[in-house]
Structure formats: structure tokens, C-alpha cells
Amino acid sequence: MPRIRPRILTASLALPALAVVALSLAALSTASLVLPGCASDPRSGYSTQSTFSRQFETISVPVFRNSTFSRGVETQLTEALVAEIRQTTPYTVVQSGSPQTTLRGTITSAELRKLSTSRTSGMVEELAVVLTVDFEWKDNRTGKVLVARRNFVAAENFAPSTGIGERIETGQHATVQELARGIVAELRSGW
């Protein structure tokens, strides 16, 4: 009589092997969460340190100047910059006293750029709000300009067409937020 292999035994042995694989994958994914990030100096590889310079503690952000006809965008940009600095950098934003650094800028261009039109009506379906700024970040103690950029551009789109009907403020708000993220990213050291 042929001998029958019990299948229950082999299935129960496979279960612990699957558990070991699952635990190994969980350990690897947990380890990847604690791996170091980019270094403050890109030439030195990975590091857990902040990419923002620790030699400064305070920053002042006066309202950006606006040389365009888009009124109010300078206030929105300054507020977005302050929020982004507070959220992503180690710097404390101060408006009075003697800040160690100052971030100043001018909005030099604000325009709407047509991205697409309807084939049937010829009306604009999608527009982009494009903002261009010049800015500089200056060390108030030494007078040295730490970062200066000219013609720094951000653009975000919105859909004013019938059906979606987004307002221009939607595109403007998104562009201001993108511009603030981009400017604050430029404050990183070693780039």
C-alpha cells in the first residue's frame, strides 16, 4: 500500500516560513524609515543633519516689493514665505529687534499664460499663473549676501473653463505657495 504524505504537516511548515519573510520585509521597511537623508553639503553623501545652515537663528521677511499690476500678491507671497520658513527651517521669523538675516525681494512679473483652448469653442480651457521674483538673503551682521536669485519663476495652472470654473485666485494661490517653497529651498546651505 502506498504511503500518503500528510499535507497538513507541509502546510504548517510553510506558514512559519511565510511569517519569517513577512517579518524580514517589515524590518527592512522600518529600517528604510530611519536611514539618513541628504547631507547639508551634497559632496559628502548622506547625513541626518538639516540642510539649512545652523549659523543663523533668526530671519526677517519684510513684505516683498511688487512692480506688477497684480495687487496683493506681494502680501500673499510674504505670508507664504513666513509660513514655509517656520514649517521647514530651523529659523525663527522675527519682525522687530535685530534679526541675523533678512530675506528681501521684488515681484518683477505676474502674467497669465494660455495653456489650452477648446477645439469646439476656441475658448481658453487652462491657464497658468506665472510669477517671477528677484530676491536676496543677506547676513545682517556682515552685510554678506548669502543667496541671490534673479528671474526666479514659479507657475501653476488652473481651469477657468465652463464646467470646472476655477477662479484666478485658485491659480494665483497655488503659484504663490510653489514660489514660497522654491525660495525657501534656495536657502539651503551647500547648494
N, C-alpha and C positions, 0 to 999 in steps of 0.2 A: 504494500500500500504506500502510495507516495505521501511524502510528508508535506504538510501545508504550513507555510510560513505565516505566523500571525502578523497581520497588517497593523494592528493596534500598537504593537511594540515599535515598529519603524516610524509610525506617525508620531508617537510620543517622543522619540529621539530627535525627530526633525523640529519639533516645537522649540526645544531649548536652543537649537542652532539658530533658528529664526530670531529668538529673543536676544541672542548674543549679537547677531548682525544689527538688529534694531538698536540695541544699547550702544554699539560702536558708532552707528550713524548719529545717534543723539549726542554722543560725546564729541564727535567731530564737529557737529553744527554748533555746539556750545563753545568749543574751543575757538571756532572762527569768529564768534562774537567778541572775544577778548583779545584777538590779535591786534597788534599795534596799527595805527593809521599812518598817514603820510608824515614825513618829517618836516620840521619848520624850515630846514634847509634841504631842498629837493636833491641835492647832490649826496646827502648822507643816508638815503634809503628811508626805512620805516621808523616811526617813533610814536610814542603815546603822548608826546608833548603837544601843546597848542601850536598852531602855525602862525599865531599872532605874537608879535614881539612883546616880551614881558618887561621891557624897559620903561613902558608907559603905563600909567594907571587911569588917567583922565583924558577926556576928549570933549571939545566943544564943537557943536554943529550949528553955526548961525544959518538963518534962512538963506537958501541959495538965491542968487540974483536971477532974474528972468528977463531975457532980452527978446522974448517972443510975444505974440498976441494972445497966447493961451494963459489967461489969468487964473491964478490959484494953484497951478501945477507946482509952483515953487514951494508952497506950504505943504502940499501933499508929499512931495519928494523929501523935504526935510523931516517931516514926521515919520515917513517910512524909513529913512536912514537912521534916525534915533532908535526906532523900534528894532531894526535889524542889528544895530551895534549892540544894543542891550541884550538881544537874544543870542547872538552868535560870537561875541568877542568878550575878552576879559576886561574891557574898558568900561569905566563909569562915565556916563554922559553928564556934563555939568554945563550950566548956562552962565553962572557967575563965578567970581573968585578968579583964580589964575590956573586955568587948565594947562596941562603939559603939552597938549597938541590941539590943533584946530583943523577941521575939515571944512573947506570953503569951496564954493563952485558957482557956476553960471549955466543956466539952461540956454543954449545957443540956438536950438532949433526944435520946433514942435510941428509935426506935419501928419497928415493923413495920406496913406499910400493905398491906392486901389490894388487889391489882390485878385479879385474875380468879379465877373459880371454874369448876369443871367443870359443864357442863349436865347431865351424866348422874348424877354422884355428889354434886355440891354441895360437893366438897372444894376447898380452895384450890389453884390451879394456879400462880399467880405472886404473889410478894410483893415489896415494896420495903423496903429498909433505909433509914430516913431519919434523918440525924444533923444536929443543929442546934448551932452553936457561937457564942459571943461571943469576939472576940479583939481585941487591940490590939498595934500595933507601935510601940515607943517609942524615941526617941533618948535614950540614957543620959547623954550629955554635957549636953544642955539640959533634959531632962525633958519635952520636947515629944512629944505623941502624933502620930505620922506617919500612921497608919491605924487606924481603929477601926470594927468592924462588930459589930452585934448581930443575932441571929437569922439568921446565915449558914447556909444549908441546902444539903445535898447528898443525893441519893438515887440508889440503883442497885437494879436488880431482880435477882431470882433465882427459879428454878423448883424448889420443893421437891416437886412432884407426883411420883407414881409414874411411872417411865419415865426421867425426867431425874434426879430425886432430888438436886438440888444442896443442899448443906448451908448453913445460915445464915451460916457463916463466909465462904462464897463471896460472898454479898451484902454482908456487912459489910466484907470486904477491898476490894471494888470501890468501896463508898461512901467508905471512908477514903481511898483513892487519889484519887478525884474531889474530895473535900473538900480534900485537900492541894494539888492542882493549883489549885483555886479560891482558896484562901487565898494561895498564893504569887503568883498572878496579881494579887491585890489590892495586892501590894507594889510594883507598877509605879508609876513617877512620872508625874505629869501627868494622871492619870485622874480 
